Each structure stands twice: as C-alpha cells, then as structure tokens.
Amino acid sequence: MYEFLVDQLDEGIHVVDASGKTVIYNQKMADIESMSAVDVLNKDVLDVFTFPEEGYSTLLHALQTGRATFNVKQTYYNLQGESVTTINNTMPIVLNGEICGAVEIARDITQIERIQENILRRGKTRYTFDSLIGESPNIVEVMEHAKRAARTNSSILIVGETGTGKELFAQSIHHASPRSAGPFVSQNCAALPEHLIEGILFGTVHGAFPGAIDRPGLLEQADGGTLLLDELNSLSLPLQAKLLRALQEKTIRRLGDTQDRTVDVRIIATVHEDPLDDVVKGTLRKDLYYRLSVVTLFLPPLRERQQDIPNLTDLFVKRYNELFGMQVQGVSDEVMKYFLTYPWPGNVRELENTIEGAMNMVVDNGEIDVVHLPMHIRRRVNTLDDTPHGDNGSQLLDYASFAQERNLQSQLSQYERAYVLKVLSQNGGNVSATARALGVSRQSLQYRLRKWNHTT
C-alpha cells in the first residue's frame, strides 16, 4: 500500500540512505529521468547519474551537509547521457541527531527548458526577400505587398497551406524591417503543450505554480523585434483574449505576477486555412483576427504557380548538389512534365523533399528520371500515362507539354482563367462553392475574379 501511494504522487521522490544508495524511487521520478527503478534502486547515485560538477547533486549535498534546499534548479544526465532538468526540494533525514539519509522531491521542467532552447536556437533569420523564388504574377504580387508591409510596425497575418513558405516570408519581412537588428522569435503554437502555453508566451514568476521560476516569455524575448506565431488558431480562446490585450496595450503580465511589463514587439501570425473559416468554427477570435489582419498575405499554393516549378527545381538540385557533394545535371524532360501536372499537396516543401529523395537514388551524377521519384509520385505518373485521351488528366498533361514549349506564363494564365470561370459557371456563380471545388480559399478566388474584372 505504501509503495502504491508513493507511485501515485505527481512529484518525483528519490530517497538515499546514509551511504548514498537509493532506497526509494517512485514511478514519477523514473518517468522524469527516463529510467527504470531496477537501474537505480540499491545503487550509488554517482554510479547512475552524471552531474556538471564532479560529485555534486542536491541530494548528496543534503546528505553531506545536513542542510535543506528549496526550489533549486538542477540539470544532470541519466545513464543514457540524456539531460534532465528539475526543480528540487531536498532535505536530510535526521534520526536521533544523526543523518541517516536524504529525500528529494523533484518537479520536471525538462520540456520547458528544451522548448526555450529551441526557440533561442531558431532566433536568427536566414531568409531575405532575395531568397524567395517566384516569377508567377500571384507570388510576385504577394512579395510586393510583403515588402511594403515590412516598412511599418503593423501586425501581419500570413495565410497559406502547409509548405507554401510562410516562415520564409515572415523572416524576410523581419530582415527588411526597421526591427531587423532586434530578435526574431518563432514558435509553432500547435507544438506547445496545453498546460505550458501561457507560461511560455507570457513568462512566469517564482511561485506561480510548483516548480515555477522567474522566466521571460516569448513576448518579452522578442522585445524590440518580431514574434512569429505559427498556427495561431491552435491557441485556446482565453489565451487569444490575453494576447489581444497584450497587442492593444503593449504590456504583458507574467503568470503569477501582479505587475505589468511594457513590451515592444511586432506580431506576425500564420494560419494554414481561411481565417474567416476559423472565426466561423470558433477556433479564432473575431476581434483578434481583425487586430492581426491589418495586413493579410495570402500565399498561393504551388499548384497555382506552376511556372515557378522549373526555377524551384533548379534551386533545390543546386542546393543538394552542394550538400551531397554531387553534380546531378537536373531533371529529365519527362520528370518536369509530370512536375507541372502533379498537384503538390505539400507545396514547395514537398517539391524540395522530392528532389532530395530523388538525388539519393541518382547514380553517376546523371539526371533525375522518373525511376528516381518517390513511389507516391510514380504511381500518379503511371495513372496519368494510363489515362484515356479524352480524360481531363490527359488534357492537362498535353497542355503542360504545350505550355512548356510556347509562352508558359501566358498559356498558364489563360488556362487558369478559363478553368476557374468554367467551374464558377458550373456552380451557378456561387463563389464559396466554387472555392471548395477548386480547393482554394474564398478570398483567394475573389482576388482572382477581381483581377480578371469578373463580377458574379
């Protein structure tokens, strides 16, 4: 019963006897340290764990000095060499005036430490507007809007499917802005554990919760610079309300604090679907949406900027030639033909991954051919080859071949306009239904209709 109760505690319990050997080690402590009890029980602490300073641990310190310590942060390494960071309350066990052991109650903050390290590691920008590749009219227009927006401190909302380059645009905007000398802090909101989000965003003060320490949040870390919040709609609505207050008042309050702190930070947020759909679904606050969408950039998916595929392909072949020490000559005409018809659900990121994977298969630095492509693309290639002549897929394939030989930009633009207006007609002029049929956002479709001076 005693062992059962100790294992139910949400804190790690580690007890050593007078010789420094472990006598009690509960399940929570095993989870924190990624160890099993059999590897720790009845063994000397120093035989199992490694500490930055030889022989020093809060547990052994209490055993040797007879002094208790509270809320002490400690980083050490388990038997596999993995780092562990805890906040410890450690006390000697005294019987009849003699120290007969020590007990440590530990709270795990390893995850918080790793998140913070990753954030700081990603803090430097690598991309500028010169890094962006694109000649199609829709991506060129977005680039121009982004360059103009970079001159101000207004919030920006970037909308785009996964793999369209939202962070590349965010870094480029920061680099071209007056804040370029300040920090650039990036965080995917969907990757934050729910119970840690508020403390990571707004910071914590000592005593806010068990194991809490004085720590600045992302908004403070980005002070004077730019904070990129990826997948903003993953934040809970109460946190969105708190973020809105911070944006409006330019102050934040750490978790557990009673004082406001002034911050000067530009927010760039991203979502991967139409933000108005998120508002309707209740995953994005309407007031926060209006506050962030002072400038809204809609990044077109790769299937809507096909003329950029050859240049992007050349860029990625060159990049991986340098990384792999190879001299691949490019892709065959047949591969490019299929690249121009493949829908690229993963967008530019999928194209890059496809090139990288194919170059691993190339022999003797030749061209990338169909046989080198990943299986899911090769299956689609085979499907297109087997399509009857009158089928839409075959028509698209023939069109791609023709457009490659003739004026590619004008041909693609004409075909896009004709196809979109045909689908619009099939849906009785209903913009929302047409957008769903085309797989684009309603605003993206409206943008095209305005560009073509078409009214519904």
Secondary structure, 3 states (H helix, E strand, C coil): CHHHHHHHCCCEEEEEECCCEEEEECHHHHHHHCCCHHHHCCCEHHHHCECCCCCCCHHHHHHHHCCCEEEEEEEEECCCCCEEEEEEEEEEEEECCEEEEEEEEEEECHHHHHHHHHHHHCCCCCCCHHHCCCCCHHHHHHHHHHHHHCCCCCCEEEECCCCCCHHHHHHHHHHHCCCCCCCEEEEEHHHCCHHHHHHHHHCECCCCCCCCCCECCHHHHCCCCEEEEECHHHCCHHHHHHHHHHHHHCEECCECCCCCEECCCEEEEEECCCHHHHHHHCCCCHHHHHHHCCEEEECCCHHHCHHHHHHHHHHHHHHHHHHHCCCCCCECHHHHHHHCCCCCCCHHHHHHHHHHHHHCCCCCCCCECHHHCCHHHHHHHHHHHCCCCCCHHHHHHHHHHHHHHCCHHHHHHHHHHHHHHHHHHHCCCCHHHHHHHHCCCHHHHHHHHHHCCCCC
